[in-house]
Structure formats: C-alpha cells, structure tokens
C-alpha cells in the first residue's frame, strides 16, 4: 500500500496482556505497553466495505494504516496483544486482520476489533 508519512497523524500503543500480583495475593490483568506507533485512519467507500464485509463484521471495527512491523502480524494470532487508540476511539482493540506490506517503508492495513473489555480494560496501572 502506498501512503505518505503525513497521513500518520495519530499515536497508538501496542500492548501485551500480563498479570500483576497484589499485596493480598490476588492477580489482576494489566496491559503492558510494548511500544508506541504512529498511524492514520484508512477510509473505504461504503460499496467497498459492503462488498468485502458483512455488516455484522463492521460493528466495532476500525481500520488503520501504520508502518510495517512484524508485531502486528504476531498480534493477529495472539489475543494477548492489544492496541489502544487515542480519542475519539479510545478503546482497547485486538487485531482482527492485517494486510502486511513487507516492502521497504511498507505500510500495513490493520483492521481492529473492539475487545470485550473495551475502554474499561486495565490500562497497566493500579491505584489500590
């Protein structure tokens, strides 16, 4: 996919699910940030969306583009990887599909699916 760096205006975080043991020996899930990356939203026309996807598939989905990174391909098959986007889509997402571009300075097209926890998921810090 051809894209320009100026299209990558937003900053997101790739996380990996981990666990933290509290002083009372309870274990809670926490998202541990792996790295931040710049991304842009990918726009499809309605006819492209309908022809390539069913309407149920489009619910709670966001399509972004980002510079290629093998972590996105890994996150496709490992749901312990999540992506946190900034407002107005500030939820926690799993990678639903990825179209990797392995060429030099390639851009991946990534479809994100909102997790069950959504924005109420753990952010990696605990104040208890």
C-alpha positions in Angstrom: 0.0 0.0 0.0 1.3 3.4 -0.8 0.9 6.1 1.8 2.7 9.2 3.0 4.2 9.9 6.4 2.0 12.9 6.8 -1.0 10.6 6.8 0.2 9.1 10.1 -1.0 11.7 12.5 -2.2 9.8 15.5 -0.3 7.9 18.1 -1.4 4.5 19.4 0.2 1.9 21.7 0.7 -1.8 21.2 0.3 -3.7 24.5 0.7 -7.2 25.7 -1.5 -8.7 28.4 0.3 -9.5 31.6 -0.7 -10.1 35.2 0.2 -8.3 38.4 0.0 -9.9 41.9 -1.3 -7.5 44.5 -0.2 -7.4 48.2 -3.2 -9.6 49.1 -2.1 -12.2 46.5 -4.9 -11.5 44.1 -3.8 -11.4 40.5 -5.2 -8.8 38.1 -4.7 -8.5 34.4 -2.7 -5.4 33.2 -1.8 -4.2 29.7 2.0 -3.7 29.5 2.9 -1.2 26.8 5.4 -2.6 24.2 5.8 0.4 22.0 4.0 3.5 20.6 3.4 3.8 16.9 2.0 6.4 14.5 -1.0 5.6 12.4 -3.6 7.0 10.2 -7.3 6.0 9.6 -7.9 4.1 6.4 -11.0 5.2 4.6 -13.1 2.8 2.4 -16.2 3.7 0.4 -19.4 2.2 1.5 -19.6 0.0 -1.6 -16.0 -1.4 -0.9 -17.0 -2.1 2.8 -20.2 -3.9 1.9 -18.7 -5.9 -0.9 -15.8 -7.1 1.2 -17.5 -7.4 4.6 -20.9 -8.3 6.1 -22.5 -5.5 8.2 -22.0 -7.5 11.4 -18.3 -7.7 10.7 -18.1 -3.9 10.5 -19.6 -3.4 14.0 -17.0 -2.1 16.5 -14.2 -2.2 13.8 -11.7 0.4 13.0 -9.3 0.2 10.0 -5.9 1.9 10.3 -2.6 2.1 8.4 0.8 2.0 10.1 4.4 1.5 9.1 5.0 -2.3 8.8 6.0 -4.1 12.0 6.1 -7.8 12.5 4.4 -7.4 15.9 1.1 -6.6 14.0 1.3 -10.0 12.2 2.0 -11.7 15.6 -0.9 -9.9 17.2 -3.3 -11.4 14.6 -3.0 -14.9 16.1 -2.2 -13.9 19.7 -5.1 -12.1 21.5 -2.8 -11.2 24.4 -1.7 -8.3 22.2 -4.0 -5.3 22.2 -3.9 -1.8 20.6 -5.0 1.3 22.4 -6.1 4.2 20.2 -6.5 7.9 21.2 -9.8 9.7 21.4 -12.5 9.5 20.0 -11.8 5.8 19.5 -10.1 5.4 22.9 -10.9 1.7 23.4 -8.8 -1.4 23.6 -8.7 -3.4 20.3 -7.5 -6.8 19.1 -6.1 -7.2 15.6 -8.9 -8.7 13.5 -7.0 -8.8 10.2 -3.8 -7.4 8.8 -2.6 -6.9 5.3 1.2 -6.6 5.8 3.4 -4.8 3.3 6.9 -6.3 3.6 8.4 -3.9 1.1 10.9 -1.2 2.1 9.0 1.5 4.0 5.8 -0.5 3.6 2.5 0.3 5.3 0.3 -2.4 6.9 -3.5 -2.1 6.7 -4.9 -3.3 10.0 -8.5 -4.0 11.0 -9.0 -3.6 14.7 -11.9 -5.2 16.6 -13.0 -3.8 20.0 -12.3 -6.2 22.9 -15.0 -7.3 25.3 -13.5 -5.1 28.0 -13.4 -2.1 25.6 -12.3 1.1 27.3 -13.0 -0.3 30.8 -10.0 -2.6 30.4 -6.9 -2.3 32.6 -4.5 0.4 31.5 -1.5 -1.0 33.1 -1.6 0.9 36.3 -3.3 0.1 39.6 -4.1 2.6 42.4 -5.2 0.2 45.0 
